[in-house]
Amino acid sequence: MTTPEVSPSTPAAPSESTFSIDVEHFDSPDAQRLRAAQRLEIDRAYGGDTEPGEKPTAESIAVFFVARDEAGTPLGCGGLRVVDDGITEIKRMYVRPESRGSGVSAALLRRLEEAALDLGSPALVLETGTEQKRAIGFYEREGFSRIANFGPYVGAPLSICYSKVL
């Protein structure tokens, strides 16, 4: 899959910058660093790892993307895991704090939606945590609807699940 260069709607810097979003291996060095940064933020918010269910792996992720600025600096990432009935679950969606508000998150989400359609998925689902207020607001603004917790998140008091029909 190739992805065209995307210009953020709100530049991160005074001059307009551009970024690209490309398929990357889940275990590439940049993907690992981005996921580790996400893990630190989440662990700090909850006092440790509270993620229910099986952790995503290179084998369980159908496609993974990394967003980079013009200099090649990784800005964010996100992937898809196929769950029941071909529905895809967003996993490890993350944008570095200094890149938030620049359009990277929305562009990554669009790319994940396109990839889900390419995989034949009828819908996207995701889980986020009760303390991740920015993520909750973002997904709701992007057209996701709250659903009952599914799969490993059933009964998980710190989990909130969402879905979007494609």
N, C-alpha and C positions, 0 to 999 in steps of 0.2 A: 504494500500500500504506500502510495506517495501522498504527501500532504503539501499543499501550497503554503507559501509564506503568509503569515497572518499579521495584520497590523492591529495593535490593541486600540480600542475605542478611546481609552483614557491613557495617554502615555505615562510611563513611570517616571520619566525625566522631562525637563523643560522642552527638549527637542524630541520630535517624534522618533520613537525607536521601533524596531520590528523584531519579531521572533519567529521561530519555526517550530513545528511540532512533528516529530518523526517517530516511527516505530523503533524501539530499542529493546534489547534483551532485558528481561526482568532482573538479571543478576549482573548487568554491566556495572562498572565502578560508579558512574554518575547516578544510575538508578538506585544502587545500594546506598549512596550518600544521601540522596533525597529521602529515601524511605527511613533511614536512620534519623534524619532531622525530624521527620514527622513523628517517629516513635518517641523521641525525646519530648516534643511538645505535648503529645498525648499523655505520656507517663507523668509529666509535670502537672497536667490538669487533673489527673485522677489519682495521683500518688502511686503509680505503678501500672503494669500491663493488665488491663481488665478486659481485653478483647476476647469475646466468646468464640468458640468454634475453631475450625482448622485455619491456620495461617496460610495466606497465599504463597505459592511457590512458583518457580519458573515452569514447572510441569502443569500447574493448575490455572495459570493465567493464559488466556487465549491470545491476548495482544496487550502490549504495554507501550506507552508513549512517554517521551521526554520533550519538554519545551525548552528551547535555548534562545538566548539573545544572539545578536549579530556576531558577537565575539566567541560564541560557543559555550558561554556560561550556562549551566543548567538552572532553569527557573522553577520548574515544576514537573509533575509526573502524574500518571494515572493509568489504570489497567482495567481489563474486563475478565471476569471469570464466568463461565457458563454454569448456570444452576438448573433447577428443575424446568422441564419443558422448553429448553432452549433460551430461556430468559437469561439475560446477562446481568451480573452484579458488578457495580463499580467498586474497585479495590485500590487502595493506596493513592487516592487522588490527593495531591498535595502541591501547594505553591509556597515557595519561600516567603517569609514575612515581608522582606523588602520589595517583593514583586507583586504583592497583593494590591488590588485596586487598579492594576494596569491592563486588565483584559485577558491575562494569561489563563485564569480560572475558567472564564466563559469559553475561551477558545479551546482549551483542553476538553471541557465538557462537550462542546460541539463535535470535536474529533472522536470522542468516546461514543457519542450517539451515532455518528456515521459508521464507526467500526461495528457497533452492535447491529445496525441494519445490514452491513456487509456479512455479518455472521448469521443473518436470518432471524435475529431476535425480535420478538414482538413487543418487548418492554425492557426497561432498565429498572433495577432495584438497587438499593444501597442501604447501608447502616452507618449511622454516625452516633456520636455520644451526646448525652444530655448537657454536657458542659461545653460543647462545641457550637456556641451560639452563632458565630459567623458562618459556619458551614450550614447550619439549619436555615438561616436567613437566605443564604446563597441558593440552596437547592429549592426552597420555596419560591424565590424570585424566578428561578429557571423553569418553573412549571412542574416540579415534582410534588406529589401528594403524599401525605402521611398515610401509612398503611399499618396493619397489625404486624408486629415483629414476626419474622419468618425464620425458618431453619434454625441455625444455632443461636439466633437472637431471641427466640421465644423464651420468655421468663427472665431475660437479662434486664435488670432494672435500670442500667445506665445506657441502654441502647434505644435508639429511635430509628425506625425504618421508613423509607420512602420508595415511591415507584413513579415511573413515567411511561405511558404507552407511547410507542414510537409510530 
